[in-house]
Amino acid sequence: MSTIDRPNSKKLFESLCKLIPGGVNSPARAFKGLGVTPLAVERAAGDMLFDPDGNSYIDYVCSWGAIILGHNHPGVLAAVKAQMEKGLSFVNSNNLELKHAELICKYMPSIEKVRMVSSGTEAAMTAIRLGRGFTGKNLLVKFDGNYHGHSDPLLIKAGSAVALMNEHASSKGVGNQETVSLPYNNSEALQAFFEGQGANVGVVIIEPVAGNMGCVPSDPEFLQLLRALTEHYGAVLIFDEVISGFRVGLHGATGYYGITPDLICLGKIIGGGLPIAAFGGKAEIMDQLAPLGEVFQAGTLSGSPIALAAGIAVLERLPGIYDELERKARIITDSVKDLVPTNQIGAMFTCFIPPEQFNAYFSFMLSEGVYMPQSPHETSSVTLAHTDTHLACTRDAILDFLSRQ
Ligand SMILES: *Cc1c(COP(=O)(O)O)cnc(C)c1O
């Protein structure tokens, strides 16, 4: 349906389909059900992506939010190149681990100790294991439409690409899990559940600002109630800030709401586009991890020096950028919010296009040279590199689309 010609992208995708299931290494990339050839990207720079057919796109996916300074930021590239000269990987202590951990603990004061892993999936999976180990209780509570990666206990009513798989929004190959999924932002349901089963709950995980059902901030009273109930019943509360962490603000959702969880998961931005994620929080809980404690976790590439170098270069540049990021996001959202429901917080936003118009919207935007998330379940992101001109063009394209409906 897309009006721009992309023969090279199409050919590449057809070849990929012969060797890689669905042609993709992560399902959302397949643009399933959209009637559009998946985007092939040859290179990225600033706020732009370039395809093998000579087309360019203003990027609002931004590597699912991992890119916050813009693609190929010179300072980040320089840090990665300098580290490359010193070795790509070694599995021993190094100074980059210290610098990275210091920055994370400085920005997120409730993190007393932190451990690096390689993906958000691993961070959430391990934080849950740690919470269960700490409380000795297995029951896990999550919330509908939230996504925490693809470890087994979490593929229950998950947001993001999982939600598009089938009506139960789950996955085959996942056995019975001691997981309960409750409605998001519903204080009555939360209260009622805890009154019945609170004593059995070991861990609660939530996206305090959801980014995997579009951008949906949690209601402050709901989040406060959740903190009070988990404290009362002795459950570990995990904020999954893999997206929101350094996108909502320098102190994440924790700073935004003034509510402190027991553990926080981070990812995406903290590796600046390279594979790194982390979880951290109260020392008392974190010290249950091996080698100090009996909760096991390990990783050959955990704390990869190249990824840490990129992450440090990004983290060092975060203070002071959030007013500007917010101003940029609002160039789009301030106009669109009068026409369709629109949420924006920090550098993430979603214009909730009606579902029956979504496919046409996505194709239209792509043909206008704008790459928006391919599903209404994913938040849009802006970076420091998004120019006011590109943001205004994007806004005008959205307004143009909506005016034709
Ligand atoms: C992306 C994401 C994850 C998973 O991270 P991966 O690096 O893709 O495994 C977990 N939680 C949230 C909130 C995310 O947005």
The ligand as an SDF file (V2000), in Angstrom:
LIG
                    3D

 15 15  0  0  0  0  0  0  0  0999 V2000
   12.1990   -3.0470   25.6290 C   0  0  0  0  0  0  0  0  0  0  0  0
   11.6770   -3.3730   26.9550 C   0  0  0  0  0  0  0  0  0  0  0  0
   12.0710   -4.5350   27.6310 C   0  0  0  0  0  0  0  0  0  0  0  0
   12.9090   -5.5960   26.9750 C   0  0  0  0  0  0  0  0  0  0  0  0
   14.1600   -5.1490   26.6480 O   0  0  0  0  0  0  0  0  0  0  0  0
   15.0080   -5.9750   25.5210 P   0  0  0  0  0  0  0  0  0  0  0  0
   16.3330   -5.3010   25.5570 O   0  0  0  0  0  0  0  0  0  0  0  0
   14.2500   -5.7960   24.2580 O   0  0  0  0  0  0  0  0  0  0  0  0
   15.0410   -7.3780   25.9640 O   0  0  0  0  0  0  0  0  0  0  0  0
   11.6490   -4.7150   28.9300 C   0  0  0  0  0  0  0  0  0  0  0  0
   10.8580   -3.8130   29.5270 N   0  0  0  0  0  0  0  0  0  0  0  0
   10.4390   -2.7020   28.9110 C   0  0  0  0  0  0  0  0  0  0  0  0
    9.5890   -1.7270   29.6430 C   0  0  0  0  0  0  0  0  0  0  0  0
   10.8130   -2.4550   27.6050 C   0  0  0  0  0  0  0  0  0  0  0  0
   10.3620   -1.3670   26.9770 O   0  0  0  0  0  0  0  0  0  0  0  0
  1  2  1  0
  2  3  1  0
  2 14  2  0
  3  4  1  0
  3 10  2  0
  4  5  1  0
  5  6  1  0
  6  7  2  0
  6  8  1  0
  6  9  1  0
 10 11  1  0
 11 12  2  0
 12 13  1  0
 12 14  1  0
 14 15  1  0
M  END
$$$$
